[in-house]
């Protein structure tokens, strides 16, 4: 079982925001299903939560029980003072700004759920997991097993909005729609961070990722770029990862007797053409490259070969170990 609490707050009395509800609504919609339409997270979307008490009650409920995965997303104001960081609620007061980030991490650490994922799009969110409060100290600075944190900015940075969306969440949505997927179609917290990190420049807000996990966690899956059946053939085509696959003109579909111009023998064979199409699919995702040729076509027509890339070696091992 997977459940997610997605919170977006625009309506702050003194400094209203524009994009937080848009961000939360779009994220909730994506998290509810996988790319093929099958169910993913059971999402609770909450917008313009009014009080600290309401929000804290929801967060406590999220981390209760023993789900496989729980996810907290917050988009709104963040605040940092000498006592620590806070998820700000509209009823904030001086030294009672909202929910303490330290307290949220303590709840996550204590949760019996296997994977706890916290995603924050608010100013100073990078302080999460690095408490300044001397009364809480190490208890909230450590990430227990199964906790992953992804934040929009470092502790001394703002989280920006552009055109009705947060800069960070806009990239998060792209990542979850497939930009951060691996070749199997899985989207992990680490993959999302890498996608966002590469998209933001050195002078922009910098995302922060902290984790303590011992198993792979998938936030969402999409249809893979190459079918798993094709991917599993990699060990059939390359019995050893260093071995090259020899080609000849019989692998190229256009090398047919029906073509009127010069034909290079041997002519195309249906069984070889089918294999070659799979090899070209593997090449399109960076697992295979032609040897001594710029293109796979010429490798076949000139009776050369193709081989696995370093990434191809990685997926070869995964298939060999029956992990795909």
N, C-alpha and C positions, 0 to 999 in steps of 0.2 A: 504494500500500500504506500502511495506517495501523496503527500498533501502539501499545499503551498498557501501561505498568507501573503497577499500582494496588497500593499498599502500605498496610496498616493494622496498627498495633501496639498491643495492649492490655496485654500481659504484660511490664510493667516491674517489676523486683524491688522497688524502693522506693516507687514511686508508680504503681500500675496504673491504666489507663484503662478505660472501659466501652464507649464508642461507636465506636471507631476501626475495628474489624473490621466492625461493622454498616455504617458509612459506606463502607468500601472495597468490601464485597461488593455493596451496592446500586448503587454507582457503576459497578462492573465490569459488572453485569447490564444497566444502561441503555446503556453505551457500546458494547456488543457489537453492537447492532442499531439501525437507524433506526426511525422510527415505523411504517413499513409492514412491518417484520420483515426487511428486507434487511440483509446484513452491513454493519457499520460498522468499528469497531476490532477488531483481533486483540489481545485483552486477556490479559495475564498478571497474575493476582491472587495476591498474596503476603501472608499474614497471620502476625503474630507472628514476623517475621524476628528472629533471635537476635543476630547479630553485625554489627559495622560492615563487616567484610570481605564478608559475604554481600550486604548491601544495596549496597555500592559496586560489587561485581561486576555486580549486576543493572542498576544505573544506567549503567554503562559499556556494557553490552550493548545497552541501550535506545537510546543515542545513537550507536551504531555503525551503519554501513551508510548507505543513502541512500533512506529511505522518503519518501513524500509528507508524512506527518504522524507525529510521535511525541509522546506525552503521558505525563508523569510526574505521578502523584498520590500524595501522602504524607499520611497521617493518623496522628498520634502526638505525642510530646513534641517541642517545639522549645526551643532554649536559645540564649542570647546572652551573650557575655562580651566582654572588651576585644579579643579576637582575631577576633570575628565571630560569625555565626549558625550553628547546627548542627541537622541532622535527627538527633534522639537515637535511639540504638539501645540495647537492653537491657544490653549489655556496657559501657556508658559508664563512664569514669573521669574524674577531674579533669583538665582540659585534653586530654581525648581523649573528648569527649562523643558523637561520632558522625561523620556525614558533613558536611563543611563546605559551607554553602550557596554559598560562593564557588567551590568546586571543581565543584559541580553546574552552575553557570552557565558556567564555563569549558568543561565538556564539551558543554553545549548550544550554545555559541557555535562550537565546533569541529566540531560535527556536520554531515555532508553532507546531512542530511534538510532538506526545504524548509521545513517548519513545525515548530517546537519549542514545545510548550505545557507549562508547569509550574504545577501547582495544589497549593498547600500549605495544609492545615488543621492548623496547629500554632501554639503560642505564639511570638511574636516573628517570625513568618514574613515580615512586611513589610520586614525587613532584607535580604531576598533582592534582589540587584541593587544594594545600597548597602553594599559591604563596609567593614569597619572595619580589616581586616588591612593594615598598611603593606607587608607583603612581597608582597601580591597586587595591591593598589591598583587602578589604572584597568583592568587586564585583566579583572577580574571586575565592574567597575561598569558597563561598557558592555554594551548588548544588541545583539548583531549582528543582521543582517536575518533575519527569520523567527522571532524569539524573542518569546513572550508569557508573562507571569507573572501569576498571579492568586492572591492570598494571603488568608487568613482574617482577618488583623489587621495592625495597624501594628507597627513594630519594638518599641515599648514596651508592647504590649498582649498579654493572654492570649487564647486561643481557647477558647470555652466549650462545654461539653457539657450537653445537656438531654434527659432521657428516652431515654437510650441512643443519641443521635445528636449530632454536632457541630452547633452552630447554623449555621455557615457551610455545611457540606456538606448539611444539610437543605434549605437554600435552593438550593444548587447542583443537587440532584436535581430539585427543582421546576422550576428553569430549564431543565434538559435534557429534562424530560418535556414541555415546550412553553411554559412560562411566559415564556421569553426568545426565542421564535421570531419571525421577521419574517413578513411576509405571504406569502412564498414557502415558509415552513416551515423556513428555515435558522436554526440556532442558532450564533452566533459567540461567541468569547471576550469581545468587547466587549459583546455583548448580555447575556451571563451576568453580567458585572460590573454593568451597569446595573440588572439585575433585583435582584441581591443588595444593591447600594448603596441602592436605594430602599426595600428591606424592612427595613433596619437603621436604627435611630434614631441621633440625634446623641450619645446617652449610651451607646450599645452599642459593641461592637467594630466597627472600621471596616475593610472590605476594601480591598485595594490592587491596582491593575491597572497593569502596565507592559508596553509592547509596542513593537516595531520591525518593522512589517510593511508590505509594499507591495502585497499582494493580499488578497482576501477569503478567510478561512478558516472553514469550517463544521465544528463539532464533531459535529453530528448534525442530521438533518432529520426533520420530522414532516409529516403530511399538512397542507397549507395550509388556512387558514380559508376561503379562496375558491379555487376551482380556477384553475390557471394559464390555462386556456382562457378563463375568464370575465375574469380580470385582463387578458389580452391584448386584450380588446375595448375597453379604455378609450380607445385612440386612435381606434377606430372610432366610438365614441359622442361623443368630444370631439376633432375633427380638430385643434384648437388648444387648449392647456391653459386659456386664458382664456375659451373659448367655452362658453356655456350650452347645455344640452340641453332643448329645448322639450317640454313635456308637455301632454296633454289627457286627457279622460275615457276615451278609447279605450285608454289604457295600464293602466287599473285593472280587474282581473279581475272585481270584484263589480259593475261597471257593465254588467250583462247584461240582455237583454230578458226573461229568465226570472224576474227579480226583480219582485215584484208592486208594490213601492212606486215612487215617482217615479224615473224614469230620466233622467240627464243625457246628452244626445247630444254627440258621437258615441258609439255603443255600443262595448264592449270588442272589440278585434281581437286575434286570437290572436298575430300577429307582434309587435304592440306590447306585449302582455302579457308575452311572453317577454323582450323587451328590458327592460321595467320590473322584472321579477324580478331580472335581472342588476344593474340599477342599485341596487336595494334591497340586494343582497348587497354591492356596493361601498360603499354607505352604512354597512352594519353593521360594516365594518372601518375606517371613518373616511376613506374616499377621496372620498366624494360627500356633498353636503348639499343639501336643498331650498332654493329661493330664495323668500324672503318667505312661508314656511310653516313650521310646526313639524314637520310630518310629510310624508313623500313622498306619502302617500295624498291629502292635501289639495292638494299641489302639482299632482297629476294632475287631480283633480276640479275644481280652480279654474283649469285651463289655465295654470299657471305654468311653472316650470323647475327644473332642478337644475344644480349646478356642482361642479367639483373643489375639494377642500380643498388646503391647502399640501402635505399628505402625498400627496394625489392627484396634484399636480403632479410630485412626486418619482417616483412609480411610472409616471406617464405618460412621463416622460423615459426611464426604464429600458426600458419597452416600445418606445418609439420608437427607441431605440438598439439594440434587439434583445438586451438583456441579461436579458430574461425570456422 
